[in-house]
Amino acid sequence: MTFAVVGRKLVRVENDPNNLPVEREVKRYRRTLSCPLENARETHWEKTGYLLREKSAGERWRYAEASPLEALAPEEAEAQENRLRAWRINESQAIRALAEHEVFGFALWCLANDHESAGNAHGIVPCSSLLPAGPRALGKLPSLLDQGYLTFKWKVGVYEAAEEIHLAEKLFSSVPAAVKFRLDANGGWREEEAALWAKALRGAPVEYVEEPLGPGKDREMRQLASEFPVPLALDERLRQSHTGVTWWQSRGWPGFYVIKPSLSGPVNRWWKPLQEKGELSRVILSSALETAIGGWHLLKLASSLPGKRDHGLGVGEAFGEESPPLGLPEESKLSFSSLDNALIARVWERGESL
């Protein structure tokens, strides 16, 4: 067993297969949203998460982020922070427990794979932008069009269906022909509301509707996908314990797979089955409001996917008043050159050590 001085503390460090000591550190962070993020279920006012880094002797730091979309309950946060402290000194039981959690499992996967090449490092990742729910979308749309965005995600199911359909008609009629929308109901529609939207969306510039029906309506979702005038997309259902990518594949899902890698555990859990079925081109990656550390890994994944899709990484507007900015730049097209060399270090420095 080896020990090393980390900060002013003497900590136990693990040995890798080459007998090189590994040093680990953990921080927590908290970011305030510039405007509330609303969906059919809840409203978010801030974003919290954890930053992890490790390095072997003589190597650079490898960074990752554990980025739950919703704040952990106090009891769970305490338990996970204790496991993170134990991970820092390589306690195997804690590592196994973290790996089983979708959020922390993704972070550990990122650390383990950070040595690999960054996908198409010179490629461009086109991004969609997130519109605020309700009538505020109309006011925000012009500035985002000026920034070059051509795809917009809009949260629906927040207001009454008739009101949102009226707003949708205004949105659709106010954009150039090349612009398309993605509606995200977050499982907030009843079946009668889905029927109203089906009539309204015939011929509309909508790429897909995400998660229209709520939990317990999986059979109805599959049926609706074969009847609806625009494609449907899965998101939350892919992370439910009784379903997942392979479950929906076995039922011939015809639509899109919206995957938030930060909430979906090790990447091979969803990448491999989709790759084997030739369905990676139907994947849309979606942000969980990560910092630039988590965003770097999302760029890496997006640049490795086949096909040309606008990925849901344009969420910088959610933190528009953040100074200094800690997330991916708010740009309609991102690449690794979009990241300032000092940004990841700045994100790390502003975290709070556990």
C-alpha positions as a Python dict, from the first residue, in 0.01 Angstrom:
ca = {
    (1, 'M'): (0, 0, 0),
    (2, 'T'): (124, 349, -89),
    (3, 'F'): (57, 685, 72),
    (4, 'A'): (88, 1033, -75),
    (5, 'V'): (44, 1390, 45),
    (6, 'V'): (-269, 1545, -113),
    (7, 'G'): (-301, 1908, -12),
    (8, 'R'): (-200, 1884, 353),
    (9, 'K'): (-339, 1537, 409),
    (10, 'L'): (-168, 1202, 397),
    (11, 'V'): (-392, 971, 197),
    (12, 'R'): (-374, 611, 86),
    (13, 'V'): (-352, 574, -294),
    (14, 'E'): (-407, 274, -514),
    (15, 'N'): (-165, 109, -751),
    (16, 'D'): (-254, 68, -1115),
    (17, 'P'): (-152, -240, -1317),
    (18, 'N'): (188, -80, -1381),
    (19, 'N'): (237, -18, -1008),
    (20, 'L'): (207, 357, -1051),
    (21, 'P'): (28, 535, -764),
    (22, 'V'): (-304, 701, -846),
    (23, 'E'): (-396, 1029, -681),
    (24, 'R'): (-765, 1128, -655),
    (25, 'E'): (-959, 1439, -558),
    (26, 'V'): (-1330, 1528, -534),
    (27, 'K'): (-1517, 1859, -522),
    (28, 'R'): (-1882, 1962, -516),
    (29, 'Y'): (-2029, 2253, -708),
    (30, 'R'): (-2345, 2463, -714),
    (31, 'R'): (-2462, 2682, -1005),
    (32, 'T'): (-2757, 2922, -1014),
    (33, 'L'): (-2984, 2918, -1318),
    (34, 'S'): (-3045, 3253, -1485),
    (35, 'C'): (-3412, 3165, -1527),
    (36, 'P'): (-3609, 2870, -1390),
    (37, 'L'): (-3600, 2548, -1592),
    (38, 'E'): (-3960, 2432, -1610),
    (39, 'N'): (-4107, 2106, -1733),
    (40, 'A'): (-4430, 1915, -1685),
    (41, 'R'): (-4321, 1783, -1343),
    (42, 'E'): (-4109, 2044, -1168),
    (43, 'T'): (-3910, 2367, -1174),
    (44, 'H'): (-3534, 2388, -1119),
    (45, 'W'): (-3362, 2700, -986),
    (46, 'E'): (-3011, 2571, -938),
    (47, 'K'): (-2777, 2291, -1044),
    (48, 'T'): (-2551, 2091, -815),
    (49, 'G'): (-2305, 1812, -880),
    (50, 'Y'): (-1959, 1669, -818),
    (51, 'L'): (-1623, 1698, -991),
    (52, 'L'): (-1372, 1412, -983),
    (53, 'R'): (-1014, 1393, -1098),
    (54, 'E'): (-733, 1141, -1082),
    (55, 'K'): (-385, 1090, -1217),
    (56, 'S'): (-106, 838, -1211),
    (57, 'A'): (246, 945, -1130),
    (58, 'G'): (397, 1143, -1414),
    (59, 'E'): (65, 1179, -1601),
    (60, 'R'): (-186, 1460, -1648),
    (61, 'W'): (-503, 1492, -1443),
    (62, 'R'): (-809, 1314, -1584),
    (63, 'Y'): (-1139, 1490, -1508),
    (64, 'A'): (-1500, 1374, -1486),
    (65, 'E'): (-1830, 1502, -1352),
    (66, 'A'): (-2116, 1341, -1163),
    (67, 'S'): (-2406, 1557, -1273),
    (68, 'P'): (-2751, 1463, -1138),
    (69, 'L'): (-3020, 1670, -1305),
    (70, 'E'): (-3208, 1698, -977),
    (71, 'A'): (-3038, 1761, -645),
    (72, 'L'): (-2990, 1445, -442),
    (73, 'A'): (-3201, 1408, -130),
    (74, 'P'): (-2998, 1499, 182),
    (75, 'E'): (-2966, 1137, 299),
    (76, 'E'): (-2856, 1016, -44),
    (77, 'A'): (-2615, 1307, -86),
    (78, 'E'): (-2452, 1224, 247),
    (79, 'A'): (-2418, 856, 155),
    (80, 'Q'): (-2272, 933, -189),
    (81, 'E'): (-2028, 1189, -49),
    (82, 'N'): (-1905, 932, 200),
    (83, 'R'): (-1853, 690, -89),
    (84, 'L'): (-1667, 958, -284),
    (85, 'R'): (-1434, 1012, 10),
    (86, 'A'): (-1379, 638, 22),
    (87, 'W'): (-1323, 628, -357),
    (88, 'R'): (-1055, 890, -307),
    (89, 'I'): (-857, 640, -101),
    (90, 'N'): (-951, 341, -317),
    (91, 'E'): (-1190, 148, -97),
    (92, 'S'): (-1320, -122, -331),
    (93, 'Q'): (-1667, -148, -173),
    (94, 'A'): (-1729, 222, -224),
    (95, 'I'): (-1608, 202, -583),
    (96, 'R'): (-1854, -79, -658),
    (97, 'A'): (-2141, 116, -498),
    (98, 'L'): (-2060, 429, -699),
    (99, 'A'): (-2031, 229, -1021),
    (100, 'E'): (-2384, 92, -972),
    (101, 'H'): (-2533, 443, -952),
    (102, 'E'): (-2614, 581, -1299),
    (103, 'V'): (-2473, 929, -1235),
    (104, 'F'): (-2153, 823, -1060),
    (105, 'G'): (-2115, 521, -1286),
    (106, 'F'): (-2090, 754, -1585),
    (107, 'A'): (-1827, 966, -1407),
    (108, 'L'): (-1614, 659, -1331),
    (109, 'W'): (-1653, 545, -1693),
    (110, 'C'): (-1528, 885, -1810),
    (111, 'L'): (-1220, 864, -1589),
    (112, 'A'): (-1144, 513, -1711),
    (113, 'N'): (-1177, 618, -2076),
    (114, 'D'): (-1031, 967, -2062),
    (115, 'H'): (-703, 845, -2211),
    (116, 'E'): (-877, 756, -2537),
    (117, 'S'): (-885, 997, -2831),
    (118, 'A'): (-1151, 1265, -2826),
    (119, 'G'): (-1359, 1129, -3114),
    (120, 'N'): (-1340, 1354, -3418),
    (121, 'A'): (-1138, 1623, -3244),
    (122, 'H'): (-1160, 1855, -3545),
    (123, 'G'): (-1524, 1783, -3619),
    (124, 'I'): (-1819, 2010, -3558),
    (125, 'V'): (-2108, 1912, -3330),
    (126, 'P'): (-2424, 2100, -3434),
    (127, 'C'): (-2642, 2182, -3134),
    (128, 'S'): (-3004, 2257, -3062),
    (129, 'S'): (-3097, 2529, -2817),
    (130, 'L'): (-3340, 2509, -2527),
    (131, 'L'): (-3637, 2746, -2534),
    (132, 'P'): (-3805, 2849, -2208),
    (133, 'A'): (-4148, 2702, -2146),
    (134, 'G'): (-4464, 2892, -2229),
    (135, 'P'): (-4487, 3239, -2384),
    (136, 'R'): (-4131, 3334, -2288),
    (137, 'A'): (-4019, 3117, -2582),
    (138, 'L'): (-4154, 3375, -2828),
    (139, 'G'): (-3937, 3646, -2678),
    (140, 'K'): (-3625, 3432, -2667),
    (141, 'L'): (-3647, 3282, -3016),
    (142, 'P'): (-3522, 3582, -3223),
    (143, 'S'): (-3188, 3615, -3041),
    (144, 'L'): (-3122, 3241, -3072),
    (145, 'L'): (-3198, 3253, -3444),
    (146, 'D'): (-2945, 3536, -3472),
    (147, 'Q'): (-2687, 3308, -3307),
    (148, 'G'): (-2732, 3054, -3587),
    (149, 'Y'): (-2948, 2789, -3421),
    (150, 'L'): (-3173, 2590, -3652),
    (151, 'T'): (-3315, 2339, -3402),
    (152, 'F'): (-3504, 2426, -3084),
    (153, 'K'): (-3623, 2212, -2794),
    (154, 'W'): (-3938, 2343, -2628),
    (155, 'K'): (-4083, 2210, -2304),
    (156, 'V'): (-4458, 2146, -2329),
    (157, 'G'): (-4713, 2008, -2086),
    (158, 'V'): (-4636, 2298, -1851),
    (159, 'Y'): (-4944, 2502, -1946),
    (160, 'E'): (-5286, 2402, -2074),
    (161, 'A'): (-5271, 2215, -2406),
    (162, 'A'): (-5490, 2466, -2593),
    (163, 'E'): (-5268, 2756, -2481),
    (164, 'E'): (-4947, 2575, -2578),
    (165, 'I'): (-5085, 2472, -2917),
    (166, 'H'): (-5171, 2836, -2984),
    (167, 'L'): (-4816, 2936, -2885),
    (168, 'A'): (-4672, 2657, -3100),
    (169, 'E'): (-4854, 2791, -3406),
    (170, 'K'): (-4698, 3132, -3342),
    (171, 'L'): (-4351, 2977, -3303),
    (172, 'F'): (-4382, 2769, -3618),
    (173, 'S'): (-4497, 3064, -3827),
    (174, 'S'): (-4218, 3294, -3709),
    (175, 'V'): (-3914, 3097, -3830),
    (176, 'P'): (-3744, 3029, -4165),
    (177, 'A'): (-3821, 2703, -4347),
    (178, 'A'): (-3492, 2542, -4238),
    (179, 'V'): (-3580, 2563, -3867),
    (180, 'K'): (-3724, 2264, -3682),
    (181, 'F'): (-3855, 2207, -3331),
    (182, 'R'): (-3844, 1926, -3078),
    (183, 'L'): (-4127, 1920, -2827),
    (184, 'D'): (-4055, 1764, -2488),
    (185, 'A'): (-4362, 1676, -2283),
    (186, 'N'): (-4167, 1499, -2005),
    (187, 'G'): (-4453, 1249, -1977),
    (188, 'G'): (-4700, 1528, -1907),
    (189, 'W'): (-4972, 1460, -2164),
    (190, 'R'): (-5289, 1267, -2110),
    (191, 'E'): (-5402, 1063, -2408),
    (192, 'E'): (-5671, 1317, -2496),
    (193, 'E'): (-5407, 1591, -2497),
    (194, 'A'): (-5189, 1380, -2726),
    (195, 'A'): (-5487, 1357, -2963),
    (196, 'L'): (-5520, 1739, -2966),
    (197, 'W'): (-5151, 1779, -3041),
    (198, 'A'): (-5167, 1515, -3315),
    (199, 'K'): (-5415, 1731, -3505),
    (200, 'A'): (-5207, 2044, -3449),
    (201, 'L'): (-4875, 1893, -3561),
    (202, 'R'): (-4975, 1764, -3903),
    (203, 'G'): (-4733, 1931, -4143),
    (204, 'A'): (-4559, 2119, -3860),
    (205, 'P'): (-4180, 2173, -3859),
    (206, 'V'): (-4135, 1927, -3571),
    (207, 'E'): (-3859, 1664, -3576),
    (208, 'Y'): (-4008, 1465, -3288),
    (209, 'V'): (-4209, 1477, -2967),
    (210, 'E'): (-4024, 1349, -2663),
    (211, 'E'): (-4195, 1138, -2396),
    (212, 'P'): (-4555, 1247, -2455),
    (213, 'L'): (-4720, 998, -2215),
    (214, 'G'): (-4650, 939, -1849),
    (215, 'P'): (-4521, 635, -1658),
    (216, 'G'): (-4719, 314, -1689),
    (217, 'K'): (-4817, 393, -2049),
    (218, 'D'): (-4545, 199, -2230),
    (219, 'R'): (-4787, -3, -2445),
    (220, 'E'): (-4975, 315, -2533),
    (221, 'M'): (-4646, 488, -2619),
    (222, 'R'): (-4555, 214, -2866),
    (223, 'Q'): (-4900, 233, -3024),
    (224, 'L'): (-4891, 612, -3039),
    (225, 'A'): (-4555, 599, -3215),
    (226, 'S'): (-4714, 413, -3507),
    (227, 'E'): (-5000, 664, -3540),
    (228, 'F'): (-4862, 1006, -3452),
    (229, 'P'): (-4799, 1252, -3740),
    (230, 'V'): (-4436, 1313, -3630),
    (231, 'P'): (-4184, 1069, -3478),
    (232, 'L'): (-4169, 1015, -3103),
    (233, 'A'): (-3860, 995, -2885),
    (234, 'L'): (-3773, 817, -2563),
    (235, 'D'): (-3581, 977, -2277),
    (236, 'E'): (-3685, 905, -1917),
    (237, 'R'): (-3816, 561, -2013),
    (238, 'L'): (-3467, 455, -2117),
    (239, 'R'): (-3356, 499, -1756),
    (240, 'Q'): (-3642, 317, -1585),
    (241, 'S'): (-3541, 2, -1400),
    (242, 'H'): (-3779, -231, -1586),
    (243, 'T'): (-3701, -98, -1933),
    (244, 'G'): (-3403, 40, -2120),
    (245, 'V'): (-3257, 54, -2468),
    (246, 'T'): (-3266, -322, -2526),
    (247, 'W'): (-3625, -351, -2396),
    (248, 'W'): (-3748, -91, -2645),
    (249, 'Q'): (-3537, -238, -2924),
    (250, 'S'): (-3703, -575, -2869),
    (251, 'R'): (-4040, -406, -2923),
    (252, 'G'): (-3938, -249, -3251),
    (253, 'W'): (-3922, 111, -3132),
    (254, 'P'): (-3937, 323, -3451),
    (255, 'G'): (-3845, 662, -3308),
    (256, 'F'): (-3549, 843, -3159),
    (257, 'Y'): (-3342, 769, -2849),
    (258, 'V'): (-3270, 1085, -2648),
    (259, 'I'): (-2989, 989, -2415),
    (260, 'K'): (-2850, 1194, -2130),
    (261, 'P'): (-2514, 1021, -2083),
    (262, 'S'): (-2462, 1187, -1744),
    (263, 'L'): (-2770, 1006, -1611),
    (264, 'S'): (-2731, 675, -1794),
    (265, 'G'): (-2438, 493, -1634),
    (266, 'P'): (-2140, 349, -1825),
    (267, 'V'): (-2166, 438, -2194),
    (268, 'N'): (-2131, 80, -2319),
    (269, 'R'): (-2465, 3, -2149),
    (270, 'W'): (-2651, 185, -2430),
    (271, 'W'): (-2388, 233, -2700),
    (272, 'K'): (-2320, -135, -2765),
    (273, 'P'): (-2681, -255, -2825),
    (274, 'L'): (-2757, 45, -3045),
    (275, 'Q'): (-2439, -6, -3241),
    (276, 'E'): (-2514, -376, -3293),
    (277, 'K'): (-2858, -292, -3436),
    (278, 'G'): (-2728, -6, -3649),
    (279, 'E'): (-2936, 246, -3456),
    (280, 'L'): (-2672, 490, -3330),
    (281, 'S'): (-2779, 735, -3601),
    (282, 'R'): (-3111, 770, -3415),
    (283, 'V'): (-2940, 887, -3096),
    (284, 'I'): (-2970, 1246, -2978),
    (285, 'L'): (-2740, 1331, -2689),
    (286, 'S'): (-2890, 1564, -2431),
    (287, 'S'): (-2728, 1772, -2162),
    (288, 'A'): (-2800, 1741, -1791),
    (289, 'L'): (-2671, 2099, -1745),
    (290, 'E'): (-2312, 1991, -1692),
    (291, 'T'): (-2012, 2216, -1642),
    (292, 'A'): (-1744, 2221, -1911),
    (293, 'I'): (-1592, 1911, -1750),
    (294, 'G'): (-1897, 1697, -1816),
    (295, 'G'): (-1956, 1886, -2141),
    (296, 'W'): (-1615, 1782, -2273),
    (297, 'H'): (-1712, 1416, -2242),
    (298, 'L'): (-2046, 1481, -2413),
    (299, 'L'): (-1865, 1648, -2703),
    (300, 'K'): (-1640, 1345, -2725),
    (301, 'L'): (-1938, 1111, -2750),
    (302, 'A'): (-2133, 1332, -2991),
    (303, 'S'): (-1838, 1364, -3228),
    (304, 'S'): (-1811, 983, -3237),
    (305, 'L'): (-2175, 918, -3333),
    (306, 'P'): (-2265, 845, -3697),
    (307, 'G'): (-2503, 1061, -3894),
    (308, 'K'): (-2574, 1431, -3870),
    (309, 'R'): (-2791, 1527, -3575),
    (310, 'D'): (-2825, 1844, -3372),
    (311, 'H'): (-2744, 1737, -3018),
    (312, 'G'): (-2900, 1897, -2712),
    (313, 'L'): (-2586, 2065, -2583),
    (314, 'G'): (-2687, 2428, -2636),
    (315, 'V'): (-2788, 2501, -2278),
    (316, 'G'): (-2551, 2785, -2191),
    (317, 'E'): (-2844, 3025, -2186),
    (318, 'A'): (-2963, 2853, -1868),
    (319, 'F'): (-2659, 3007, -1696),
    (320, 'G'): (-2647, 3329, -1899),
    (321, 'E'): (-2567, 3547, -1597),
    (322, 'E'): (-2296, 3316, -1461),
    (323, 'S'): (-1964, 3493, -1417),
    (324, 'P'): (-1725, 3352, -1507),
    (325, 'P'): (-1905, 3103, -1736),
    (326, 'L'): (-1838, 2744, -1628),
    (327, 'G'): (-2023, 2545, -1894),
    (328, 'L'): (-1992, 2482, -2265),
    (329, 'P'): (-2012, 2801, -2471),
    (330, 'E'): (-2357, 2892, -2598),
    (331, 'E'): (-2290, 2822, -2966),
    (332, 'S'): (-2492, 2659, -3241),
    (333, 'K'): (-2187, 2456, -3344),
    (334, 'L'): (-1936, 2323, -3095),
    (335, 'S'): (-1600, 2154, -3129),
    (336, 'F'): (-1314, 2089, -2891),
    (337, 'S'): (-1161, 2415, -3009),
    (338, 'S'): (-1470, 2586, -2859),
    (339, 'L'): (-1331, 2510, -2513),
    (340, 'D'): (-1088, 2760, -2373),
    (341, 'N'): (-775, 2582, -2251),
    (342, 'A'): (-819, 2728, -1904),
    (343, 'L'): (-1193, 2654, -1874),
    (344, 'I'): (-1170, 2306, -1721),
    (345, 'A'): (-911, 2426, -1471),
    (346, 'R'): (-1136, 2722, -1385),
    (347, 'V'): (-1433, 2491, -1327),
    (348, 'W'): (-1225, 2275, -1098),
    (349, 'E'): (-1086, 2566, -899),
    (350, 'R'): (-1433, 2705, -828),
    (351, 'G'): (-1551, 2377, -677),
    (352, 'E'): (-1564, 2314, -302),
    (353, 'S'): (-1352, 2029, -169),
    (354, 'L'): (-1532, 1751, 17),
}
